[in-house]
Amino acid sequence: QVQLVESGGGLVQPGESLRLSCVASGIIFSRYAMVWYRQAPGKQRELVAAINSGGTTNYADSVKGRFTISRDNAKNTVYLQMNILKPEDTAVYYCNIKLGLFGAPLYSWGQGTQVTVSS
């Protein structure tokens, strides 16, 4: 059974940084694209960043230049480094798996990790 466990969220001030982690189990990790989504209150989930099995990345326009997605296949872990955080980045952040960068997420959503950016 696939499990994805997010961590690393918290409360920070604008301009500060956070690093999120997602540990996967139940899959051959290196075969899949890994993705981060976020959902703010009252809004739909949106794709934030993705990284495929070869290391190619894709980002939402709103986070380009500020966020970096990376993966460590030996640890079955995908990371999201978030710099220069803004209040509009406030959301619950979720990870998921895909067959490619632009595919649909394949598994049910977990609990996510809360990121709050506020003065």
C-alpha positions in Angstrom: 0.0 0.0 0.0 1.3 3.4 -0.9 1.9 5.9 1.9 3.1 9.5 1.5 3.9 11.4 4.7 4.6 15.2 4.5 6.4 17.2 7.2 8.3 20.4 7.7 5.5 23.0 7.7 5.2 25.8 10.2 4.6 29.4 10.9 7.1 31.9 9.4 7.3 35.6 8.6 7.3 37.0 5.1 10.7 36.6 3.5 11.7 33.6 5.5 12.2 30.0 4.4 11.0 26.5 5.0 12.0 23.1 3.7 9.2 20.5 3.3 9.8 16.7 3.1 7.7 13.9 1.8 8.6 10.3 2.5 7.1 7.6 0.3 6.7 3.9 0.9 5.0 1.1 -1.0 6.3 2.1 -4.4 9.5 1.8 -6.4 10.2 5.4 -5.8 12.7 6.0 -8.6 10.2 5.1 -11.3 7.8 8.0 -10.6 7.5 11.7 -10.9 7.0 13.3 -7.5 4.8 16.4 -7.1 3.9 19.0 -4.6 0.4 20.5 -4.5 -1.1 23.1 -2.1 -4.6 24.1 -1.1 -5.4 27.5 0.5 -8.7 28.0 2.4 -11.6 28.3 0.1 -9.5 27.4 -3.0 -8.8 24.4 -5.2 -5.7 22.4 -4.9 -3.0 23.6 -7.3 0.2 22.1 -8.6 3.2 23.8 -7.1 6.2 21.8 -8.4 7.1 18.5 -10.0 10.2 16.4 -10.6 10.4 13.4 -12.8 12.5 10.3 -12.6 15.3 11.9 -14.6 15.4 15.1 -12.5 13.5 17.4 -14.9 11.5 19.9 -12.9 8.4 22.0 -13.5 7.0 24.9 -11.3 3.9 27.0 -11.1 4.6 30.6 -12.3 3.8 31.9 -8.8 6.7 30.1 -7.2 9.4 30.2 -10.0 12.6 31.5 -8.7 11.6 31.0 -5.0 10.9 27.3 -4.7 13.1 24.3 -5.5 12.0 20.7 -5.7 14.5 17.9 -5.3 14.6 14.2 -4.6 16.7 11.6 -2.9 15.9 8.2 -4.3 18.0 6.4 -1.7 15.8 7.9 1.0 12.5 7.7 -0.9 12.1 11.4 -0.2 11.1 14.5 -2.2 11.8 18.0 -0.8 10.4 21.4 -1.4 12.8 24.3 -0.5 10.7 27.4 -0.1 12.5 30.8 0.0 11.2 34.4 0.2 7.9 33.2 1.4 4.9 35.4 0.9 1.5 35.5 2.7 -0.1 34.1 -0.4 2.0 30.9 0.0 -0.1 30.1 3.1 -1.7 26.7 2.4 -1.7 23.0 3.3 1.0 21.4 1.2 0.6 17.8 -0.1 2.8 15.4 -2.1 1.7 12.8 -4.6 3.1 10.6 -7.4 2.7 10.7 -11.1 3.9 8.7 -14.1 5.3 11.9 -15.6 5.5 15.6 -14.9 2.1 16.5 -16.4 0.1 13.5 -15.5 -2.6 13.2 -12.9 -1.9 12.3 -9.3 -2.3 8.6 -8.8 -3.0 8.1 -5.1 -5.3 9.5 -2.4 -4.3 12.6 -0.6 -2.7 12.4 2.9 -2.9 14.9 5.7 -0.4 17.4 4.2 1.6 19.9 6.2 0.5 23.4 7.1 2.5 26.4 5.9 1.5 29.8 7.4 3.3 33.0 6.3 2.3 35.9 8.5 3.8 39.0 10.2 
